[in-house]
Amino acid sequence: MASFAGTTQKCKACEKAVYLVDQLTADNKIYHKSCFRCYHCKGTLKNNPSQRESEKDSKFSLSRDTQMGDHP
């Protein structure tokens, strides 16, 4: 497999290499844009509409899911 400079960072969700063009950073962790999903509904998130579920974990939720109480 080919190796390119800057591909040593791994996605927090899938553990695969993340290229800069597909990179999203949240809570100082690297994700693929497609791997950064709502903890509750699995909908794709962008950095702004998400909110932390608690201070001690790295679970992100769409604001509407947190407000509606859609907790497992």
PDB file with SEQRES, HELIX, SHEET and CRYST1 records, atoms N, CA, C and O in Angstrom:
SEQRES   1 A   72  MET ALA SER PHE ALA GLY THR THR GLN LYS CYS LYS ALA          
SEQRES   2 A   72  CYS GLU LYS ALA VAL TYR LEU VAL ASP GLN LEU THR ALA          
SEQRES   3 A   72  ASP ASN LYS ILE TYR HIS LYS SER CYS PHE ARG CYS TYR          
SEQRES   4 A   72  HIS CYS LYS GLY THR LEU LYS ASN ASN PRO SER GLN ARG          
SEQRES   5 A   72  GLU SER GLU LYS ASP SER LYS PHE SER LEU SER ARG ASP          
SEQRES   6 A   72  THR GLN MET GLY ASP HIS PRO                                  
HELIX    1 AA1 LEU A   20  ASP A   22  5                                   3    
HELIX    2 AA2 SER A   63  MET A   68  1                                   6    
SHEET    1 AA1 2 GLN A  23  ALA A  26  0                                        
SHEET    2 AA1 2 LYS A  29  HIS A  32 -1                                        
SHEET    1 AA2 2 SER A  50  ARG A  52  0                                        
SHEET    2 AA2 2 PHE A  60  LEU A  62 -1                                        
CRYST1    1.000    1.000    1.000  90.00  90.00  90.00 P 1           1          
ATOM      1  N   MET A   1       0.845  -1.173   0.000  1.00  0.00           N  
ATOM      2  CA  MET A   1       0.000   0.000   0.000  1.00  0.00           C  
ATOM      3  C   MET A   1       0.893   1.239   0.000  1.00  0.00           C  
ATOM      4  O   MET A   1       1.911   1.271   0.691  1.00  0.00           O  
ATOM      5  N   ALA A   2       0.522   2.237  -0.757  1.00  0.00           N  
ATOM      6  CA  ALA A   2       1.298   3.473  -0.854  1.00  0.00           C  
ATOM      7  C   ALA A   2       1.172   4.276   0.426  1.00  0.00           C  
ATOM      8  O   ALA A   2       0.132   4.257   1.085  1.00  0.00           O  
ATOM      9  N   SER A   3       2.223   4.972   0.766  1.00  0.00           N  
ATOM     10  CA  SER A   3       2.215   5.821   1.947  1.00  0.00           C  
ATOM     11  C   SER A   3       2.535   7.247   1.515  1.00  0.00           C  
ATOM     12  O   SER A   3       3.489   7.484   0.775  1.00  0.00           O  
ATOM     13  N   PHE A   4       1.740   8.176   1.976  1.00  0.00           N  
ATOM     14  CA  PHE A   4       1.921   9.580   1.633  1.00  0.00           C  
ATOM     15  C   PHE A   4       2.207  10.372   2.896  1.00  0.00           C  
ATOM     16  O   PHE A   4       1.760  10.000   3.981  1.00  0.00           O  
ATOM     17  N   ALA A   5       2.941  11.448   2.762  1.00  0.00           N  
ATOM     18  CA  ALA A   5       3.238  12.302   3.909  1.00  0.00           C  
ATOM     19  C   ALA A   5       1.944  12.856   4.492  1.00  0.00           C  
ATOM     20  O   ALA A   5       1.034  13.227   3.751  1.00  0.00           O  
ATOM     21  N   GLY A   6       1.862  12.910   5.806  1.00  0.00           N  
ATOM     22  CA  GLY A   6       0.702  13.483   6.468  1.00  0.00           C  
ATOM     23  C   GLY A   6      -0.454  12.518   6.665  1.00  0.00           C  
ATOM     24  O   GLY A   6      -1.554  12.952   7.005  1.00  0.00           O  
ATOM     25  N   THR A   7      -0.244  11.230   6.463  1.00  0.00           N  
ATOM     26  CA  THR A   7      -1.338  10.270   6.612  1.00  0.00           C  
ATOM     27  C   THR A   7      -1.192   9.422   7.868  1.00  0.00           C  
ATOM     28  O   THR A   7      -1.819   8.368   7.978  1.00  0.00           O  
ATOM     29  N   THR A   8      -0.384   9.861   8.800  1.00  0.00           N  
ATOM     30  CA  THR A   8      -0.160   9.062   9.996  1.00  0.00           C  
ATOM     31  C   THR A   8      -1.271   9.217  11.022  1.00  0.00           C  
ATOM     32  O   THR A   8      -1.358   8.406  11.944  1.00  0.00           O  
ATOM     33  N   GLN A   9      -2.121  10.224  10.896  1.00  0.00           N  
ATOM     34  CA  GLN A   9      -3.200  10.406  11.856  1.00  0.00           C  
ATOM     35  C   GLN A   9      -4.341   9.460  11.542  1.00  0.00           C  
ATOM     36  O   GLN A   9      -4.692   9.252  10.380  1.00  0.00           O  
ATOM     37  N   LYS A  10      -4.912   8.890  12.585  1.00  0.00           N  
ATOM     38  CA  LYS A  10      -5.996   7.925  12.435  1.00  0.00           C  
ATOM     39  C   LYS A  10      -7.309   8.526  12.914  1.00  0.00           C  
ATOM     40  O   LYS A  10      -7.334   9.326  13.849  1.00  0.00           O  
ATOM     41  N   CYS A  11      -8.388   8.137  12.272  1.00  0.00           N  
ATOM     42  CA  CYS A  11      -9.730   8.548  12.649  1.00  0.00           C  
ATOM     43  C   CYS A  11     -10.087   7.921  13.997  1.00  0.00           C  
ATOM     44  O   CYS A  11      -9.878   6.725  14.196  1.00  0.00           O  
ATOM     45  N   LYS A  12     -10.620   8.715  14.917  1.00  0.00           N  
ATOM     46  CA  LYS A  12     -11.019   8.231  16.239  1.00  0.00           C  
ATOM     47  C   LYS A  12     -12.131   7.186  16.136  1.00  0.00           C  
ATOM     48  O   LYS A  12     -12.215   6.298  16.984  1.00  0.00           O  
ATOM     49  N   ALA A  13     -12.977   7.276  15.121  1.00  0.00           N  
ATOM     50  CA  ALA A  13     -14.116   6.368  14.983  1.00  0.00           C  
ATOM     51  C   ALA A  13     -13.752   5.049  14.309  1.00  0.00           C  
ATOM     52  O   ALA A  13     -14.141   3.986  14.792  1.00  0.00           O  
ATOM     53  N   CYS A  14     -13.011   5.101  13.199  1.00  0.00           N  
ATOM     54  CA  CYS A  14     -12.762   3.877  12.418  1.00  0.00           C  
ATOM     55  C   CYS A  14     -11.311   3.408  12.454  1.00  0.00           C  
ATOM     56  O   CYS A  14     -11.000   2.319  11.972  1.00  0.00           O  
ATOM     57  N   GLU A  15     -10.419   4.224  13.024  1.00  0.00           N  
ATOM     58  CA  GLU A  15      -8.997   3.881  13.145  1.00  0.00           C  
ATOM     59  C   GLU A  15      -8.248   3.790  11.817  1.00  0.00           C  
ATOM     60  O   GLU A  15      -7.145   3.245  11.774  1.00  0.00           O  
ATOM     61  N   LYS A  16      -8.826   4.312  10.731  1.00  0.00           N  
ATOM     62  CA  LYS A  16      -8.144   4.324   9.431  1.00  0.00           C  
ATOM     63  C   LYS A  16      -7.478   5.679   9.220  1.00  0.00           C  
ATOM     64  O   LYS A  16      -7.836   6.660   9.872  1.00  0.00           O  
ATOM     65  N   ALA A  17      -6.504   5.730   8.306  1.00  0.00           N  
ATOM     66  CA  ALA A  17      -5.787   6.970   8.007  1.00  0.00           C  
ATOM     67  C   ALA A  17      -6.747   8.045   7.513  1.00  0.00           C  
ATOM     68  O   ALA A  17      -7.682   7.769   6.761  1.00  0.00           O  
ATOM     69  N   VAL A  18      -6.495   9.281   7.952  1.00  0.00           N  
ATOM     70  CA  VAL A  18      -7.326  10.416   7.551  1.00  0.00           C  
ATOM     71  C   VAL A  18      -6.474  11.379   6.738  1.00  0.00           C  
ATOM     72  O   VAL A  18      -5.449  11.861   7.220  1.00  0.00           O  
ATOM     73  N   TYR A  19      -6.885  11.659   5.524  1.00  0.00           N  
ATOM     74  CA  TYR A  19      -6.205  12.626   4.673  1.00  0.00           C  
ATOM     75  C   TYR A  19      -6.752  14.016   4.963  1.00  0.00           C  
ATOM     76  O   TYR A  19      -7.918  14.158   5.329  1.00  0.00           O  
ATOM     77  N   LEU A  20      -5.931  15.032   4.805  1.00  0.00           N  
ATOM     78  CA  LEU A  20      -6.322  16.403   5.143  1.00  0.00           C  
ATOM     79  C   LEU A  20      -7.633  16.841   4.497  1.00  0.00           C  
ATOM     80  O   LEU A  20      -8.426  17.537   5.131  1.00  0.00           O  
ATOM     81  N   VAL A  21      -7.872  16.453   3.267  1.00  0.00           N  
ATOM     82  CA  VAL A  21      -9.073  16.876   2.552  1.00  0.00           C  
ATOM     83  C   VAL A  21     -10.347  16.312   3.198  1.00  0.00           C  
ATOM     84  O   VAL A  21     -11.424  16.882   3.025  1.00  0.00           O  
ATOM     85  N   ASP A  22     -10.237  15.212   3.931  1.00  0.00           N  
ATOM     86  CA  ASP A  22     -11.396  14.553   4.544  1.00  0.00           C  
ATOM     87  C   ASP A  22     -11.366  14.644   6.068  1.00  0.00           C  
ATOM     88  O   ASP A  22     -12.079  13.898   6.740  1.00  0.00           O  
ATOM     89  N   GLN A  23     -10.559  15.537   6.619  1.00  0.00           N  
ATOM     90  CA  GLN A  23     -10.334  15.602   8.055  1.00  0.00           C  
ATOM     91  C   GLN A  23     -11.255  16.591   8.749  1.00  0.00           C  
ATOM     92  O   GLN A  23     -11.504  17.686   8.244  1.00  0.00           O  
ATOM     93  N   LEU A  24     -11.755  16.194   9.907  1.00  0.00           N  
ATOM     94  CA  LEU A  24     -12.529  17.068  10.778  1.00  0.00           C  
ATOM     95  C   LEU A  24     -11.971  16.872  12.183  1.00  0.00           C  
ATOM     96  O   LEU A  24     -11.732  15.737  12.598  1.00  0.00           O  
ATOM     97  N   THR A  25     -11.761  17.953  12.917  1.00  0.00           N  
ATOM     98  CA  THR A  25     -11.238  17.860  14.274  1.00  0.00           C  
ATOM     99  C   THR A  25     -12.306  18.310  15.256  1.00  0.00           C  
ATOM    100  O   THR A  25     -12.894  19.380  15.100  1.00  0.00           O  
ATOM    101  N   ALA A  26     -12.552  17.491  16.265  1.00  0.00           N  
ATOM    102  CA  ALA A  26     -13.498  17.825  17.324  1.00  0.00           C  
ATOM    103  C   ALA A  26     -12.923  17.329  18.642  1.00  0.00           C  
ATOM    104  O   ALA A  26     -12.484  16.183  18.745  1.00  0.00           O  
ATOM    105  N   ASP A  27     -12.927  18.186  19.640  1.00  0.00           N  
ATOM    106  CA  ASP A  27     -12.403  17.826  20.957  1.00  0.00           C  
ATOM    107  C   ASP A  27     -10.962  17.322  20.857  1.00  0.00           C  
ATOM    108  O   ASP A  27     -10.563  16.398  21.566  1.00  0.00           O  
ATOM    109  N   ASN A  28     -10.193  17.943  19.969  1.00  0.00           N  
ATOM    110  CA  ASN A  28      -8.789  17.595  19.730  1.00  0.00           C  
ATOM    111  C   ASN A  28      -8.595  16.168  19.227  1.00  0.00           C  
ATOM    112  O   ASN A  28      -7.519  15.592  19.393  1.00  0.00           O  
ATOM    113  N   LYS A  29      -9.615  15.604  18.621  1.00  0.00           N  
ATOM    114  CA  LYS A  29      -9.531  14.279  18.020  1.00  0.00           C  
ATOM    115  C   LYS A  29      -9.831  14.399  16.533  1.00  0.00           C  
ATOM    116  O   LYS A  29     -10.615  15.252  16.117  1.00  0.00           O  
ATOM    117  N   ILE A  30      -9.208  13.547  15.740  1.00  0.00           N  
ATOM    118  CA  ILE A  30      -9.346  13.573  14.288  1.00  0.00           C  
ATOM    119  C   ILE A  30     -10.401  12.563  13.851  1.00  0.00           C  
ATOM    120  O   ILE A  30     -10.432  11.433  14.339  1.00  0.00           O  
ATOM    121  N   TYR A  31     -11.268  12.983  12.923  1.00  0.00           N  
ATOM    122  CA  TYR A  31     -12.300  12.116  12.356  1.00  0.00           C  
ATOM    123  C   TYR A  31     -12.336  12.301  10.843  1.00  0.00           C  
ATOM    124  O   TYR A  31     -11.945  13.351  10.334  1.00  0.00           O  
ATOM    125  N   HIS A  32     -12.804  11.282  10.122  1.00  0.00           N  
ATOM    126  CA  HIS A  32     -13.236  11.488   8.741  1.00  0.00           C  
ATOM    127  C   HIS A  32     -14.534  12.282   8.836  1.00  0.00           C  
ATOM    128  O   HIS A  32     -15.290  12.113   9.793  1.00  0.00           O  
ATOM    129  N   LYS A  33     -14.800  13.133   7.870  1.00  0.00           N  
ATOM    130  CA  LYS A  33     -16.066  13.876   7.872  1.00  0.00           C  
ATOM    131  C   LYS A  33     -17.250  12.921   7.920  1.00  0.00           C  
ATOM    132  O   LYS A  33     -18.244  13.201   8.590  1.00  0.00           O  
ATOM    133  N   SER A  34     -17.156  11.805   7.222  1.00  0.00           N  
ATOM    134  CA  SER A  34     -18.264  10.846   7.186  1.00  0.00           C  
ATOM    135  C   SER A  34     -18.365   9.994   8.455  1.00  0.00           C  
ATOM    136  O   SER A  34     -19.403   9.377   8.690  1.00  0.00           O  
ATOM    137  N   CYS A  35     -17.324   9.946   9.266  1.00  0.00           N  
ATOM    138  CA  CYS A  35     -17.345   9.160  10.510  1.00  0.00           C  
ATOM    139  C   CYS A  35     -17.827   9.969  11.707  1.00  0.00           C  
ATOM    140  O   CYS A  35     -18.164   9.391  12.740  1.00  0.00           O  
ATOM    141  N   PHE A  36     -17.865  11.292  11.591  1.00  0.00           N  
ATOM    142  CA  PHE A  36     -18.275  12.143  12.707  1.00  0.00           C  
ATOM    143  C   PHE A  36     -19.796  12.178  12.738  1.00  0.00           C  
ATOM    144  O   PHE A  36     -20.421  12.950  12.010  1.00  0.00           O  
ATOM    145  N   ARG A  37     -20.392  11.336  13.586  1.00  0.00           N  
ATOM    146  CA  ARG A  37     -21.839  11.123  13.586  1.00  0.00           C  
ATOM    147  C   ARG A  37     -22.445  11.319  14.968  1.00  0.00           C  
ATOM    148  O   ARG A  37     -21.765  11.222  15.990  1.00  0.00           O  
ATOM    149  N   CYS A  38     -23.739  11.596  14.969  1.00  0.00           N  
ATOM    150  CA  CYS A  38     -24.502  11.739  16.204  1.00  0.00           C  
ATOM    151  C   CYS A  38     -24.503  10.413  16.960  1.00  0.00           C  
ATOM    152  O   CYS A  38     -24.737   9.358  16.371  1.00  0.00           O  
ATOM    153  N   TYR A  39     -24.247  10.468  18.235  1.00  0.00           N  
ATOM    154  CA  TYR A  39     -24.227   9.281  19.084  1.00  0.00           C  
ATOM    155  C   TYR A  39     -25.600   8.614  19.139  1.00  0.00           C  
ATOM    156  O   TYR A  39     -25.689   7.394  19.277  1.00  0.00           O  
ATOM    157  N   HIS A  40     -26.669   9.404  19.032  1.00  0.00           N  
ATOM    158  CA  HIS A  40     -28.029   8.885  19.178  1.00  0.00           C  
ATOM    159  C   HIS A  40     -28.636   8.401  17.865  1.00  0.00           C  
ATOM    160  O   HIS A  40     -29.079   7.255  17.776  1.00  0.00           O  
ATOM    161  N   CYS A  41     -28.663   9.259  16.844  1.00  0.00           N  
ATOM    162  CA  CYS A  41     -29.371   8.914  15.599  1.00  0.00           C  
ATOM    163  C   CYS A  41     -28.432   8.500  14.472  1.00  0.00           C  
ATOM    164  O   CYS A  41     -28.893   8.075  13.413  1.00  0.00           O  
ATOM    165  N   LYS A  42     -27.124   8.617  14.682  1.00  0.00           N  
ATOM    166  CA  LYS A  42     -26.089   8.273  13.691  1.00  0.00           C  
ATOM    167  C   LYS A  42     -26.074   9.199  12.481  1.00  0.00           C  
ATOM    168  O   LYS A  42     -25.429   8.892  11.478  1.00  0.00           O  
ATOM    169  N   GLY A  43     -26.780  10.334  12.560  1.00  0.00           N  
ATOM    170  CA  GLY A  43     -26.749  11.325  11.491  1.00  0.00           C  
ATOM    171  C   GLY A  43     -25.383  11.992  11.420  1.00  0.00           C  
ATOM    172  O   GLY A  43     -24.731  12.180  12.447  1.00  0.00           O  
ATOM    173  N   THR A  44     -24.946  12.348  10.221  1.00  0.00           N  
ATOM    174  CA  THR A  44     -23.653  12.999  10.038  1.00  0.00           C  
ATOM    175  C   THR A  44     -23.671  14.376  10.689  1.00  0.00           C  
ATOM    176  O   THR A  44     -24.622  15.139  10.516  1.00  0.00           O  
ATOM    177  N   LEU A  45     -22.625  14.688  11.431  1.00  0.00           N  
ATOM    178  CA  LEU A  45     -22.503  15.971  12.119  1.00  0.00           C  
ATOM    179  C   LEU A  45     -21.502  16.867  11.411  1.00  0.00           C  
ATOM    180  O   LEU A  45     -20.597  16.399  10.720  1.00  0.00           O  
ATOM    181  N   LYS A  46     -21.685  18.147  11.599  1.00  0.00           N  
ATOM    182  CA  LYS A  46     -20.654  19.132  11.310  1.00  0.00           C  
ATOM    183  C   LYS A  46     -20.226  19.616  12.684  1.00  0.00           C  
ATOM    184  O   LYS A  46     -20.903  19.316  13.668  1.00  0.00           O  
ATOM    185  N   ASN A  47     -19.171  20.326  12.785  1.00  0.00           N  
ATOM    186  CA  ASN A  47     -18.678  20.724  14.099  1.00  0.00           C  
ATOM    187  C   ASN A  47     -19.632  21.646  14.859  1.00  0.00           C  
ATOM    188  O   ASN A  47     -19.734  21.517  16.078  1.00  0.00           O  
ATOM    189  N   ASN A  48     -20.327  22.560  14.205  1.00  0.00           N  
ATOM    190  CA  ASN A  48     -21.134  23.544  14.908  1.00  0.00           C  
ATOM    191  C   ASN A  48     -22.416  23.034  15.561  1.00  0.00           C  
ATOM    192  O   ASN A  48     -22.643  23.362  16.725  1.00  0.00           O  
ATOM    193  N   PRO A  49     -23.282  22.247  14.886  1.00  0.00           N  
ATOM    194  CA  PRO A  49     -24.540  21.886  15.525  1.00  0.00           C  
ATOM    195  C   PRO A  49     -24.421  20.786  16.570  1.00  0.00           C  
ATOM    196  O   PRO A  49     -25.426  20.400  17.167  1.00  0.00           O  
ATOM    197  N   SER A  50     -23.238  20.281  16.801  1.00  0.00           N  
ATOM    198  CA  SER A  50     -23.081  19.229  17.797  1.00  0.00           C  
ATOM    199  C   SER A  50     -22.850  19.836  19.168  1.00  0.00           C  
ATOM    200  O   SER A  50     -22.416  20.980  19.296  1.00  0.00           O  
ATOM    201  N   GLN A  51     -23.148  19.052  20.185  1.00  0.00           N  
ATOM    202  CA  GLN A  51     -22.837  19.489  21.531  1.00  0.00           C  
ATOM    203  C   GLN A  51     -22.357  18.299  22.339  1.00  0.00           C  
ATOM    204  O   GLN A  51     -22.749  17.160  22.085  1.00  0.00           O  
ATOM    205  N   ARG A  52     -21.520  18.570  23.301  1.00  0.00           N  
ATOM    206  CA  ARG A  52     -20.975  17.503  24.143  1.00  0.00           C  
ATOM    207  C   ARG A  52     -22.080  16.930  24.999  1.00  0.00           C  
ATOM    208  O   ARG A  52     -22.924  17.666  25.511  1.00  0.00           O  
ATOM    209  N   GLU A  53     -22.079  15.631  25.155  1.00  0.00           N  
ATOM    210  CA  GLU A  53     -23.060  14.986  26.017  1.00  0.00           C  
ATOM    211  C   GLU A  53     -22.622  15.067  27.472  1.00  0.00           C  
ATOM    212  O   GLU A  53     -23.461  15.237  28.357  1.00  0.00           O  
ATOM    213  N   SER A  54     -21.347  14.952  27.731  1.00  0.00           N  
ATOM    214  CA  SER A  54     -20.832  15.131  29.081  1.00  0.00           C  
ATOM    215  C   SER A  54     -19.376  15.550  28.998  1.00  0.00           C  
ATOM    216  O   SER A  54     -18.745  15.429  27.947  1.00  0.00           O  
ATOM    217  N   GLU A  55     -18.855  16.033  30.085  1.00  0.00           N  
ATOM    218  CA  GLU A  55     -17.481  16.524  30.100  1.00  0.00           C  
ATOM    219  C   GLU A  55     -16.448  15.401  30.084  1.00  0.00           C  
ATOM    220  O   GLU A  55     -15.296  15.653  29.731  1.00  0.00           O  
ATOM    221  N   LYS A  56     -16.807  14.191  30.444  1.00  0.00           N  
ATOM    222  CA  LYS A  56     -15.807  13.140  30.563  1.00  0.00           C  
ATOM    223  C   LYS A  56     -15.763  12.162  29.402  1.00  0.00           C  
ATOM    224  O   LYS A  56     -14.946  11.242  29.411  1.00  0.00           O  
ATOM    225  N   ASP A  57     -16.627  12.337  28.396  1.00  0.00           N  
ATOM    226  CA  ASP A  57     -16.560  11.443  27.244  1.00  0.00           C  
ATOM    227  C   ASP A  57     -16.511  12.253  25.960  1.00  0.00           C  
ATOM    228  O   ASP A  57     -16.597  13.481  25.986  1.00  0.00           O  
ATOM    229  N   SER A  58     -16.376  11.577  24.865  1.00  0.00           N  
ATOM    230  CA  SER A  58     -16.280  12.255  23.571  1.00  0.00           C  
ATOM    231  C   SER A  58     -17.465  11.910  22.690  1.00  0.00           C  
ATOM    232  O   SER A  58     -17.306  11.709  21.486  1.00  0.00           O  
ATOM    233  N   LYS A  59     -18.644  11.840  23.273  1.00  0.00           N  
ATOM    234  CA  LYS A  59     -19.851  11.557  22.504  1.00  0.00           C  
ATOM    235  C   LYS A  59     -20.467  12.874  22.071  1.00  0.00           C  
ATOM    236  O   LYS A  59     -20.626  13.791  22.877  1.00  0.00           O  
ATOM    237  N   PHE A  60     -20.814  12.964  20.796  1.00  0.00           N  
ATOM    238  CA  PHE A  60     -21.399  14.175  20.250  1.00  0.00           C  
ATOM    239  C   PHE A  60     -22.815  13.878  19.799  1.00  0.00           C  
ATOM    240  O   PHE A  60     -23.114  12.773  19.345  1.00  0.00           O  
ATOM    241  N   SER A  61     -23.695  14.878  19.927  1.00  0.00           N  
ATOM    242  CA  SER A  61     -25.093  14.700  19.559  1.00  0.00           C  
ATOM    243  C   SER A  61     -25.579  15.891  18.767  1.00  0.00           C  
ATOM    244  O   SER A  61     -25.102  17.011  18.955  1.00  0.00           O  
ATOM    245  N   LEU A  62     -26.535  15.649  17.872  1.00  0.00           N  
ATOM    246  CA  LEU A  62     -27.247  16.750  17.248  1.00  0.00           C  
ATOM    247  C   LEU A  62     -28.044  17.437  18.341  1.00  0.00           C  
ATOM    248  O   LEU A  62     -28.579  16.763  19.221  1.00  0.00           O  
ATOM    249  N   SER A  63     -28.138  18.747  18.311  1.00  0.00           N  
ATOM    250  CA  SER A  63     -28.857  19.490  19.338  1.00  0.00           C  
ATOM    251  C   SER A  63     -30.281  18.977  19.503  1.00  0.00           C  
ATOM    252  O   SER A  63     -30.767  18.856  20.627  1.00  0.00           O  
ATOM    253  N   ARG A  64     -30.954  18.675  18.398  1.00  0.00           N  
ATOM    254  CA  ARG A  64     -32.347  18.226  18.481  1.00  0.00           C  
ATOM    255  C   ARG A  64     -32.469  16.897  19.205  1.00  0.00           C  
ATOM    256  O   ARG A  64     -33.452  16.683  19.914  1.00  0.00           O  
ATOM    257  N   ASP A  65     -31.507  15.997  19.053  1.00  0.00           N  
ATOM    258  CA  ASP A  65     -31.564  14.707  19.730  1.00  0.00           C  
ATOM    259  C   ASP A  65     -31.353  14.859  21.226  1.00  0.00           C  
ATOM    260  O   ASP A  65     -32.009  14.178  22.014  1.00  0.00           O  
ATOM    261  N   THR A  66     -30.457  15.734  21.625  1.00  0.00           N  
ATOM    262  CA  THR A  66     -30.207  15.961  23.038  1.00  0.00           C  
ATOM    263  C   THR A  66     -31.417  16.616  23.685  1.00  0.00           C  
ATOM    264  O   THR A  66     -31.799  16.249  24.796  1.00  0.00           O  
ATOM    265  N   GLN A  67     -32.023  17.580  23.005  1.00  0.00           N  
ATOM    266  CA  GLN A  67     -33.178  18.286  23.552  1.00  0.00           C  
ATOM    267  C   GLN A  67     -34.407  17.395  23.635  1.00  0.00           C  
ATOM    268  O   GLN A  67     -35.212  17.539  24.555  1.00  0.00           O  
ATOM    269  N   MET A  68     -34.564  16.472  22.680  1.00  0.00           N  
ATOM    270  CA  MET A  68     -35.731  15.597  22.659  1.00  0.00           C  
ATOM    271  C   MET A  68     -35.590  14.434  23.635  1.00  0.00           C  
ATOM    272  O   MET A  68     -36.563  13.728  23.899  1.00  0.00           O  
ATOM    273  N   GLY A  69     -34.417  14.233  24.159  1.00  0.00           N  
ATOM    274  CA  GLY A  69     -34.214  13.149  25.103  1.00  0.00           C  
ATOM    275  C   GLY A  69     -34.108  11.791  24.445  1.00  0.00           C  
ATOM    276  O   GLY A  69     -34.459  10.783  25.058  1.00  0.00           O  
ATOM    277  N   ASP A  70     -33.635  11.738  23.221  1.00  0.00           N  
ATOM    278  CA  ASP A  70     -33.469  10.465  22.514  1.00  0.00           C  
ATOM    279  C   ASP A  70     -32.227   9.748  23.024  1.00  0.00           C  
ATOM    280  O   ASP A  70     -31.236   9.628  22.304  1.00  0.00           O  
ATOM    281  N   HIS A  71     -32.276   9.285  24.227  1.00  0.00           N  
ATOM    282  CA  HIS A  71     -31.126   8.598  24.801  1.00  0.00           C  
ATOM    283  C   HIS A  71     -31.382   7.105  24.820  1.00  0.00           C  
ATOM    284  O   HIS A  71     -32.501   6.677  25.101  1.00  0.00           O  
ATOM    285  N   PRO A  72     -30.373   6.306  24.529  1.00  0.00           N  
ATOM    286  CA  PRO A  72     -30.549   4.848  24.536  1.00  0.00           C  
ATOM    287  C   PRO A  72     -30.813   4.320  25.928  1.00  0.00           C  
ATOM    288  O   PRO A  72     -30.984   3.114  26.109  1.00  0.00           O  
TER     289      PRO A  72                                                      
END                                                                             
